[in-house]
Amino acid sequence: MSKLIKGKTGEWEVVIGVETHAQVSSVSKLFSGSPTAFGAAPNSQVSLVDAAMPGMLPVVNGEAVRQAVRTGLALNAEINKHSVFARKNYFYPDLPQGYQISQYEEPIVGEGEIEVELEDGSTRTIGIERLHMEQDAGKSVHDRHPGKSYIDLNRAGVPLMEIVSKPDMRSAEEASAYVGKIRSILRAIGSCDGNMQEGSMRADINISVRKPGEELGIRAEVKNVNSLRFIRQAVEVEAKRQIRLLESGGTMVQETRLFDPDKGETRSMRSKEDAHDYRYFPDPDLLPVVFDDAFVAECKASLPELPDTRKARYVEAGVSADNATFIAGEQDHIHFFETLLAAGIDAKQAADFYTSEFLGRLNKADISIADAKVNAEALAGLLALVKDNTISGKIAKDVLDDMLESGEPAKAIVEAKGLVQITDSSAIEALVDQVIADNPNQVESYKANPKAIGWFVGQVMKASQGKANPGQVNQLLKQKLDG
């Protein structure tokens, strides 16, 4: 549903399309054997092909083709078994050949669609126009010298998948949710690591505004937005800018803009070219990419469980929809959660403890999952002690604190601190009897209000130093107070 923006002349509708650039998970570039590792010294990953030396010819990276097909399948898109690389002619100061090898009229993947879930629980289906392969440009560095720019060609030739949506989004939330869903799919199948901070995934946001029901307006493209939060901000800022411009009698021009998150504004970079300005034509150095049904079937068979399917499985097992969406969207969360399930932990209990207790502590301490002293197996060991009644859920939280600080396994901490849960019914009964005998006034309160049993439970747990089995405590208290 459209989220209309109120202006001085009435309500406006924002129309959004997204071009997502995702670096293919491959150890080499799209047309050369140069490595693609992030963070290497400038110009240390450049071959003669990347530097466009005379006589050097590109050779297509077969793994990049495979990953593009797998991604297309995961996006419910049409796979084109015949695709063509073209030259996109444009002045790139950091791409020595002076043109970009991309795909235009015949991309490797055609139309598809994905479903995104919004904060209010509603869903939206967003169309995919195409996915095409292309090489990345290098990087221009402008802050090393007051009068010179430096060029780092390490990224020149890195394989990219450009996923082009249809203009189906109508709010900043939808645009952010769409890119987030694309990222979770790419990460799930391993075709891109989705690391927006490192530039291996970034988004160009095409934004226009119109009065509801009117024709599409002239769009501005906000380039290279590298976080989901910035996507939201860029859409909101640019939409309001366009509305102010149009309401003041100005004219929109098709242009490329840059989002500045520090100043909360977009700035014009250049006029936006149309396809004919690039003079696309088939690259004469590259044959068409052709494969058969067997290759597509092989790619499809290699796909893991996708986020939507995984989420549905978790919900069916008893996990809340919010927790299921959260866990199914990230590979680190999936690894932890699947390890807990494999250990026989109840799905709802595992999800609640993982998201609220474990991740809550990591977030508060600003510790990443990778740096935590508790891994998935150790967390499963802790919850296994709750499952077999060795410790209570309350004590498990205290043990988790010790585990995160020391890195010691749960069993060792429980034994060293004497935290084993009291399950001897006679011992618990003695504690219950004592608490009832010491508090006759509270007994009368219970008879008038049975909810007061919670107070008795707390007293018994306090008397047992938290070691009494809560279920047995509740059962015995109810028997005796109702007797």
N, C-alpha and C positions, 0 to 999 in steps of 0.2 A: 504494500500500500504506500502511496506517495506521502511523504512528509512535506507539507507545503510550508514555504517560508513567507512570512508576512513582510511586505514592503510598504512604502508610502502610497503606492497606487493599487494595493491589494495583494493577493496571494500569488506566489510564484512557485513553480515546480522545477526542481533541479534534476537534470538527466545526466547519468554518469556511465561511462564505459571505461574499462581498465585494460591496459596492456601490461601483462606481467612478464618480466624478463627473469628467467630461471637458469642458472648455470648448471649444465648437465654434470652429474656425478661421473666424471671420467678422469683418468690419470693423465690424459694427453689432450691437446687442443683439437679443434674440429678438422683442421686440414694439415696438421703437422704432428710430429711426435714430441713436441715440447711439453714439459710438465705444467700442471695448473695449480700447484700448491699455493695456498694463501700465505702472505707474509714473507715471501722470498725477497732477497736483495734486488733493487731495481735493475731491470734489463738482464737478469740472470737466467730467465726462462724464455729465451728468444732464439728461434732457429732461423736459418736463411729464408725459409718460407714465410715466417712471421714478419721478417724484415723486408719482404718483397724484393729480394735480390733478383736481378735479371736471370731468366731461365728457370726459376723455381716454380714448380707446379704443385697445386694442392691435391691432396688425396683424402677422401672422406673417411672420417673416423666411424667405423662400423658400430662401436659401442654407443656412440652418441645417437646414431640412427635407432638402435634398439631401444634406448631409453626414451626417445621421443615417441615411438610407437606404444610402449608400455604406458606412458603418460596419457596419450590419446585414449587408450582403452580405459584407463582409470577415470577419465573425464566423460565417459559415455559418448565418445565422439567417433565420427566416421574416419576410418583409416584409408588413406590414399596409397595404393600400392605402386603408384607412379608419381614421383614428385621431381621438381626441377629447381636447381640452384640458379639464382640470378645475381647480376651485379647491380647494386644500388649506388649510383654515382652521386657522390657528395664529398665536400672537402672535409676530411677528417685529419686534423693535425697529428693525431696519435694513431693513425692507421696508415702505414707507409704506402700501401698500394693505391691509395687515393679513392677507393671504393670499398663498400662492404659486400661480402658474399652473403646473401640472404635467400629467402624464397618469396615469391610474389604471387604469380597467377596459379601456380600448382604447388601448394604447400603439402607437407607430409600428413597433416591431420586436418580434417574438415570440421563440420559443425558438431557440437555436443552440448551438454548442459550439466550443471551441478545444483544441488539444493543447499541453501544456507539457512541456518537457524538464527533468529534474532533474539534480542534480550527478553522480549515479552513472550517467548515460546512459539511465536508464529514462524513459518518458513516461507522462503521465496526461492523460486527456480530461476537461475540466471543462465542465459544462453552463452555458449562458447561459439565464436565465429570461426576460429581457426587456431591451429598451432603450427608455427613454422620454425625452422632451424636457421640460425645465423651465427656469424662470428662476432665476438665482442671487439670493441676498440680498446686501445691502450688508455693510459691515464696521463693527463696534462697536470703538471705540478706548478703552481703559480706563486708559492710562498717561500721559495728558496732564494730568490734574487729580485731586487727591486725593478730590474729592467728586462729580465729574461724568464722564459718558461722552460721547464724541464719535461722531458718525455720519458715515461716508463712504459715499455712495450710488453711487460709480463702478461697483461690481460689481452693483448692483441691476438685474436684467433681463438680465445677461449670459447668452447661451444655453449651456445645459448638456445633455449626454447622460448619463443615469444608466444604467450597465450593471450589471444585477443578476445575479450568478451563482447557480447552485444550490448547496446546501450540500454540495459534492462534495469539498472539500479536507480533508485530515486531518493536516496538519503546517504549521509556520511556513514551511518551505522551499517547499511547494506554493503557499501563499498569495502569497509573494513572487514566485515564478516566474510565477504566473498574472497578477498585476498587471504584471509586467515584460513579459509577452507581449502583454497588452492594449495597453500603451504602445507597443511596437514596431509593432503593427498600425496604431494610430492615426497614428503618425508616418509610417509607410510610405505611407499613403493621403492624408495631409495633412489629416485631419479635426480634429486636435488636435495642438498642439506637444508635449504630454506633459511640460511643464516643471513638475515637482512642487514645486520650490522657490518658484516664483512663484504657486502655487496654481491653475494651469490644469488640473491633474489631481491628484486626491486620493482617498483610499479610506476608506470606513467598513467596519470589519471586524466581522462578527458571529461571536461565539465562544461555544461551549458545550462542556461535557464530559459524558461518560457512561461507564459501564462497557461494555466491548465487547459488542455484541449487544443492548443495551437501547435503549429509545426515546430520541428526541432530548431533550436537557436544555434547561433555560431558558437563553436566550442573553443575552449582554450585547453591546451595540454600541459599539465603540471608534471615536470620530468623528475624521474629518479627519486621517488619518495621511498624511504627505507625503513619505515616501521608502521605497524597498524595504527598506532596512536597518531602519527603524523598524517596518515591517510585521512583519518577523520578530520583533523584540524585543517588540512589543505582543502578538503571539499567544502567545509563550512566557510572558511575565509574567502575562497575564490568565488563561491556562489554569491555571497553577500557583496563582494566587489562588483560582480557583474550586474547584480540587481541595482546597486547604487549608480553604476554607470548608465544603465538603460533608463532608469527613472529620472536621471538628470538630463536626458536628451542626448547622451553619447551614443556612439556606434561601436558595437563589438567587432573586433578583428580576429581572424584565426591566427593564433600565435602559440608559441611555446613559452611557458613560464617556469620559474623556479620558486619553490616554497622555502621560506626562511622561518624555521620554527622559533628562533630566538625573538624575532620581531613580530611573529604572527602575521605574516603577509606573503603574498606572491609577487614576484617581479618579472617583468618581461625580459626574455632572453633573445628571441628572434621571431620573425614571422614564421608561421607554420607552413611547411611545404606540402603540396599535394603529391600524389603518387607520380603524376607525369613529370614533376620537377626532378625526380630522381633518375629518369631515363632508364628504367629497368630493362634489362634484356638477359636472356639465358647466358650463363657463364660458359664461354667456349672451352674452358679448361676442364670442365666437369661434366661427366655423363649424367643422365637422369638417374635418380635413385629408384630402383625397381626391385620388388620382392614379391613373394607369393603368399598364398593363404597359410601354408605350413609355417612360415616365419611369424605371421600374425598370431597363429594358434600357439606357437612356442612362447611368444611374448605374453600372451594372455595367461598361459599356464604358470608363468613365473610370478604373477601378481600375488601379493599376500592379501590377507583380509583387509578390506578398505574401511576407513573410519566410520561410515554410516552403518555398515554391516556389524562392525565390532561394537558400536554403541548400542545397536538393537539387541545384541547378544547380552551385553552387560545389564541393560534395563530388564530383560527377561529374567535374568538371574537375581533381580532384586535391587540393583543399584539405582539410585535416583537419576533422573534424566540429566540434571546438571552435572553430577559427578561423572556419569557415563560419557557425556560430551567432552568434558575436560580431560578425562584419562585417555579416551580414544583418539584425541587430537595430537598427542605428543608421544614419540617413541620412548623417551625416558620413563614417562608415566606408565606406558603399556608394559614395559619390561618389569617394573616393580610390581604392578598389579597382577600380571600373569604369573609371576613367581609366587605371589601370595595365594592365588587360586590353585596353583599346582601343589601347594603345601596343604591344601584342604581347608583353607580359611574361608568362612562364609563370605560371599561376594559383597553383601551390603556392609558387613562389619569391616572387611578389608578396605573397601572404598572410603568409608567414613573415617577410619583410623588413618589411612594414608593421606587423604586430602586435608583433614582437619588437624590431626596431631603431628604427623611427620612433616608434611610440607609447611604447616603452620609454624613449626619451630625453625625450619630452614629459612623461611621468609623473614621471620623476626630477627634471626641472626645474620641475615644476608649471606647465606651459604648456598651454593649451587648443589644440585643433586650429585654432580660428578665429584665435588670436593667433600661431601658428607662422609663422616666416619662410619656410617651405617649403610650397608648395601642392601640389595633386595633380599638376599638370602638371610642376612642378619635380622631384617624386619620380619621376615616370615618366621624365623625362630622365636622371636618375641611373641608374636600373635599365636603361635602354636602353644605357648605356655598358658595363654588365656583360654585357648580352646580346650586344653585337657585339665583345666581348673587348678593348675599349679599356682597361678597368681590371678588376681582379679583385674578387671579392666582399669580400675583406678590405679592400682599399683603399676600396671603396664606403662602408664604415662610417666610415672616417676622413673621407672627403669629405662624408658626411652631417653629421658634427659641424661642419665648416666652413660648410656651407650653413645650418644652423640658427643659427649665430652671426652670419654675415655677410649671409645672404639672397642670396648670389651663386649663379648657376646652376652645376650640376655641371661642365659642359664648361669653363667659364672657370676654375674652381678646378683641374681636372685639368691644363689647359694651363699655367697660371701656376706650378704646383708640379712640373711635369714628371713626372706620375704615370702616364703612358701605359704600359700593360702591355707587357712584352717577349713578343713572340710569334715572334720570329726563332729558329727551331729550332737554328741553329748557335750563336747566342749562349747559349741555354739549355743546349745540350750542353756548351759550354765550362765553364759553371758546375758542371754535374753532374760532369764529369770531374775538376775541381779538388777538389770536396768528397769524392769517392770516393778520390782519390789521397792526400788529407790525413788520411784516417781509416781505415787498414787494419784496426784492431781492431774498429771498428763494422761493417765489411764482413763480418768473421767472425761477428759477432753476428747479422747479418741472415741469414746462411746457416743459422744454428741457429733463428732466429725471424724469419720473413718480416714479421711485424708491425712490426719495427724500421724498416721503410721510412719510417715517419712521422718518425723522427728526421732522416733524410736530406732529406726534403721540407722540413722546417723549416730546415735549414742552407742549402739552396739558396735558399729564399725570403728568408732573412736576407741572404745574399750579394747577392741582386738587389734588396734594399730593398723587398721585397714586390711587385715589379713582374713577376716571371716568371709566366707562365700556369700555374696549379697543375696543370691537366690534362696539359699537355705535360711538366711536371716529373715527375709520377708515372709517365707512360709511359716517358720516357727512363731514369729511375732503374731501373725494373723491367727494362727491356731489358738494361741494363749490369750490374746486380747479379746477374741470372739467367744472364748470358752466360758 
